[in-house]
Amino acid sequence: MNVFNANSAINSFGLTGVFAILFIETSLPLVIGLPGDSLLFIAGLAASGTASAIIHVKISLLALIIGAPLFAILGSSFGHHLGHKYGSKLFTNPNSKFFHPDRLVKAERWIVKYGEGKTIFLSRFVPIIRHLVNPVCGIIKMPYRKFFFWNVLSAIIWTEGFIALGYFVGERLKGSVDHYVIPLVGVIVLLSISPIIWEVYKERRKKKLESRSEEHTSELQSLAYLV
């Protein structure tokens, strides 16, 4: 979701649109492409009341700061429930567009690397992983009490952080905010996907090194055979 789609969602549906997107993004692994970071930032702008140049609706700051973490928590809890109830059967079809096994492997890799709690927290700030981690936590039967703690903590920091940033920018930049919104959202999106870019880079680098190592081993074996 880019800045224009976020604007459209907020202009058309107000707080209802914000809350619905937060719930769907954190609960259903089949919905990819809803980076809530930019949505929360734009919602914070709309709540500031000084972004009329690009946001044509005023939303309640109090309702936003209460409802946003609540719906993020509910969405994540529902995602955990789906994973716990239906298990890895969701990710057994290699031809599936939404439940491809590679997505399950990717999320499990994050959990192994960072641990369960840290993965839940960090994934709030990473698109795609954010869609997958909650069902995966249910699949691996992570105790719900532990999941709930990290779910609540991460949801509050994630939602309130981006809302506060948007509100602060709206209040400080006043009428000139429209000149800065697109660059700021671009930076937010770039920072959000940077962990994915880094992981892809490391994976490709690892494969290249393994390939070179195999080639070197093969050459040594060939020389040994000749000797």
Disulfide bonds with the S-S distance in Angstrom:
none
